[in-house]
Amino acid sequence: MLYTATIAASRPPKVALELDSSGARVVRLTDHAKQFESEDGSGYTYDEVTFPLPADRAGETVATIKADFAAWWAYGAQPEEPAPTVEERLADLEEAVLAMLGGDEL
């Protein structure tokens, strides 16, 4: 998921690997970090991409992700697939039931 104009008090790392609440590895990438000063203090604005590390890429490290940063950024910035609608879910269920019954129609 892509976030733009994220704000933090300190400069974020370019690449971070974290664990979410379920124990899955999550990649956090930051780019375009710029320091700012305001009446309330100083900090950094930056763009950020976060996404779960694909299961087939479990061997990835911060170093390997940094080495191919642009490709990982493009991967993480892709829009998330929307959840299926109720109609789509019902159609899939009907198709599965028909396949189990061996028929073409209900």
Backbone bond lengths (Angstrom), bond angles and torsions (degrees), N, CA, C in turn:
res aa  C-N    CA-C-N  psi(-1)  N-CA   C-N-CA  omega(-1)  CA-C   N-CA-C  phi
1 M - - - 1.438 - - 1.524 107.66 -
2 L 1.324 116.66 134.36 1.462 122.76 -178.43 1.513 110.55 -96.74
3 Y 1.320 115.81 130.14 1.460 122.48 174.25 1.528 107.06 -120.60
4 T 1.317 117.59 134.48 1.452 120.05 176.42 1.510 109.20 -112.34
5 A 1.325 115.40 154.25 1.468 122.72 178.13 1.525 112.47 57.09
6 T 1.311 116.67 42.78 1.460 121.66 173.88 1.529 108.15 -74.29
7 I 1.312 117.82 146.00 1.458 121.89 -177.16 1.522 109.92 -122.24
8 A 1.339 115.52 137.97 1.473 121.40 176.15 1.519 108.72 -144.26
9 A 1.320 116.47 158.01 1.460 121.70 179.98 1.522 111.95 -75.15
10 S 1.326 118.11 -29.55 1.462 121.21 -179.97 1.526 109.56 -125.82
11 R 1.334 115.95 161.10 1.467 120.32 -178.77 1.532 109.16 -64.81
12 P 1.328 117.02 125.41 1.467 119.65 -179.98 1.527 110.60 -77.94
13 P 1.331 117.55 156.06 1.464 119.26 175.37 1.526 109.98 -68.92
14 K 1.317 116.92 150.01 1.470 122.37 179.19 1.535 110.08 -62.69
15 V 1.326 116.92 -40.45 1.469 122.55 -179.10 1.526 108.68 -135.55
16 A 1.323 116.60 133.15 1.462 121.15 174.76 1.524 108.79 -138.27
17 L 1.309 116.27 140.08 1.462 123.03 172.22 1.515 106.85 -110.39
18 E 1.333 116.43 126.66 1.459 121.38 -177.18 1.518 109.27 -131.43
19 L 1.316 116.57 166.93 1.461 122.26 174.04 1.518 108.14 -107.56
20 D 1.344 116.68 134.21 1.458 118.37 175.00 1.525 109.40 -86.45
21 S 1.323 116.90 -175.78 1.468 120.85 -174.92 1.528 113.21 -63.20
22 S 1.341 117.05 -22.68 1.462 119.73 179.35 1.528 112.26 -91.47
23 G 1.332 116.86 -3.08 1.456 120.43 -179.41 1.517 113.52 93.04
24 A 1.334 117.99 0.52 1.465 121.68 178.42 1.528 109.45 -76.11
25 R 1.335 116.34 146.98 1.463 120.95 179.12 1.532 109.64 -80.82
26 V 1.322 115.21 133.23 1.459 122.22 -179.97 1.521 108.26 -120.78
27 V 1.332 116.38 136.08 1.455 122.32 177.70 1.522 107.90 -98.07
28 R 1.327 115.99 134.68 1.471 122.41 176.24 1.523 106.80 -124.90
29 L 1.348 116.82 116.06 1.454 122.74 179.31 1.520 109.42 -112.95
30 T 1.323 117.59 140.67 1.464 120.82 175.62 1.520 109.05 -127.81
31 D 1.330 114.86 147.85 1.451 120.99 -179.79 1.522 109.10 -149.92
32 H 1.305 116.47 161.84 1.468 123.54 177.70 1.530 112.51 59.82
33 A 1.326 117.65 37.86 1.468 121.00 179.40 1.527 109.81 -69.96
34 K 1.320 115.46 130.38 1.466 121.67 178.52 1.517 108.74 -134.88
35 Q 1.323 115.29 133.55 1.458 119.73 178.22 1.525 109.06 -79.22
36 F 1.342 116.58 145.34 1.459 120.62 177.01 1.522 109.33 -135.24
37 E 1.297 115.42 157.75 1.463 123.54 175.47 1.524 107.41 -123.36
38 S 1.325 116.94 138.01 1.462 120.94 176.47 1.523 108.61 -143.62
39 E 1.298 115.95 176.49 1.466 120.37 178.36 1.525 111.63 -61.09
40 D 1.334 116.32 -30.10 1.462 121.71 -177.77 1.524 113.17 -85.58
41 G 1.331 117.84 -7.19 1.458 120.59 -179.19 1.513 110.98 136.72
42 S 1.302 115.30 -160.62 1.461 119.79 -179.74 1.515 109.30 -124.47
43 G 1.312 115.25 166.41 1.451 120.89 179.78 1.511 110.14 -177.82
44 Y 1.326 115.59 -161.54 1.451 122.04 -178.64 1.525 109.20 -131.32
45 T 1.325 115.26 141.75 1.455 120.38 168.42 1.527 106.28 -111.13
46 Y 1.309 116.66 147.94 1.463 120.51 -177.79 1.523 109.43 -163.91
47 D 1.334 114.12 164.26 1.459 121.04 172.17 1.519 107.11 -94.80
48 E 1.317 115.59 147.44 1.464 120.15 -175.80 1.523 110.01 -139.13
49 V 1.317 115.00 141.48 1.466 122.33 174.16 1.520 106.91 -124.85
50 T 1.320 117.16 130.60 1.465 121.41 174.80 1.524 108.62 -128.65
51 F 1.316 115.68 142.10 1.464 120.48 179.28 1.523 109.01 -163.33
52 P 1.336 116.78 153.93 1.468 119.26 175.38 1.529 109.32 -70.94
53 L 1.306 116.77 139.79 1.459 121.24 177.27 1.523 107.89 -69.12
54 P 1.337 117.98 126.18 1.469 119.30 179.49 1.531 111.37 -56.27
55 A 1.303 116.53 141.64 1.468 121.86 -176.47 1.522 112.43 -58.06
56 D 1.335 117.06 -33.46 1.459 119.70 -178.81 1.532 112.82 -78.84
57 R 1.336 117.34 1.64 1.464 121.97 179.90 1.526 111.15 -118.85
58 A 1.309 117.59 32.00 1.468 123.09 -175.69 1.521 113.18 -60.51
59 G 1.326 118.49 -22.19 1.455 121.59 -178.76 1.516 114.45 -82.35
60 E 1.328 117.40 -1.43 1.467 120.74 -178.64 1.525 110.79 -66.56
61 T 1.325 115.60 145.24 1.461 122.68 177.64 1.527 108.08 -126.53
62 V 1.315 116.05 172.33 1.463 120.23 176.20 1.530 109.16 -56.33
63 A 1.318 117.36 -42.57 1.470 121.52 -178.39 1.524 111.92 -63.88
64 T 1.331 118.13 -43.95 1.471 119.52 -178.58 1.527 111.10 -69.71
65 I 1.321 116.92 -33.40 1.462 119.74 177.74 1.527 110.24 -70.49
66 K 1.340 117.59 -41.57 1.471 120.82 176.37 1.523 110.89 -59.62
67 A 1.328 116.72 -38.59 1.465 120.98 -178.15 1.528 112.27 -63.97
68 D 1.320 117.50 -26.81 1.467 121.81 -179.68 1.531 109.52 -124.79
69 F 1.332 115.62 42.08 1.462 122.74 -172.28 1.533 112.57 -54.36
70 A 1.326 118.00 -47.49 1.471 121.03 -176.12 1.521 111.89 -60.36
71 A 1.320 117.24 -41.52 1.472 120.43 179.80 1.527 110.84 -67.12
72 W 1.330 117.49 -41.68 1.460 120.71 178.58 1.529 110.52 -66.46
73 W 1.341 117.05 -38.30 1.468 120.42 178.16 1.533 109.39 -61.13
74 A 1.334 116.70 -46.87 1.471 120.89 179.46 1.529 110.58 -60.79
75 Y 1.336 116.85 -40.95 1.466 121.24 178.52 1.534 110.36 -61.92
76 G 1.320 116.38 -49.00 1.463 120.55 -176.10 1.511 114.27 -71.49
77 A 1.335 117.76 -24.90 1.465 121.37 -177.53 1.524 112.86 -83.16
78 Q 1.324 117.42 -6.21 1.461 119.99 178.51 1.522 109.54 -62.79
79 P 1.335 116.15 141.47 1.470 118.10 178.18 1.528 110.56 -61.85
80 E 1.312 115.09 143.02 1.457 119.61 177.41 1.527 109.28 -70.86
81 E 1.307 114.99 144.38 1.460 119.98 178.90 1.527 108.41 -71.11
82 P 1.342 116.43 128.10 1.471 118.05 -179.13 1.533 110.85 -67.00
83 A 1.304 115.26 152.68 1.468 120.46 177.19 1.527 108.87 -64.50
84 P 1.328 117.41 145.99 1.466 119.07 179.87 1.527 110.82 -65.28
85 T 1.325 114.52 148.64 1.461 119.86 177.76 1.526 109.31 -74.23
86 V 1.308 116.64 167.39 1.465 121.61 176.98 1.523 109.61 -60.31
87 E 1.321 116.56 -40.80 1.467 120.62 179.85 1.532 111.22 -62.25
88 E 1.342 116.76 -42.42 1.464 120.57 178.86 1.527 110.92 -65.63
89 R 1.312 116.72 -40.74 1.457 120.32 178.94 1.525 110.96 -64.72
90 L 1.336 117.37 -42.09 1.460 121.53 178.93 1.526 110.72 -64.28
91 A 1.325 117.36 -42.28 1.465 120.85 178.88 1.528 110.38 -62.36
92 D 1.341 117.38 -41.39 1.462 120.63 177.95 1.525 111.27 -64.54
93 L 1.325 117.07 -39.76 1.458 121.92 178.63 1.530 110.97 -64.99
94 E 1.319 116.29 -44.56 1.465 120.03 177.87 1.524 110.79 -61.24
95 E 1.308 116.98 -41.48 1.461 121.22 179.42 1.528 110.73 -63.19
96 A 1.324 117.01 -40.81 1.463 120.75 179.56 1.525 111.48 -66.57
97 V 1.342 116.51 -41.87 1.456 120.28 179.63 1.523 109.90 -63.81
98 L 1.328 116.74 -43.43 1.464 120.13 178.05 1.516 111.43 -61.39
99 A 1.303 116.77 -40.94 1.471 120.20 179.59 1.519 110.45 -64.54
100 M 1.348 118.09 -39.43 1.460 121.10 179.17 1.529 111.32 -68.09
101 L 1.338 116.87 -35.29 1.457 120.52 -179.52 1.510 112.30 -81.51
102 G 1.324 116.39 -14.75 1.455 119.99 179.54 1.508 112.91 76.47
103 G 1.310 118.52 17.57 1.459 121.62 -179.31 1.504 111.97 -110.40
104 D 1.340 114.47 171.31 1.462 119.91 179.40 1.519 111.60 -99.82
105 E 1.319 117.12 -23.87 1.469 120.47 -178.65 1.516 109.88 -140.58
106 L 1.320 114.97 157.16 1.471 118.87 176.69 1.496 111.29 -78.32
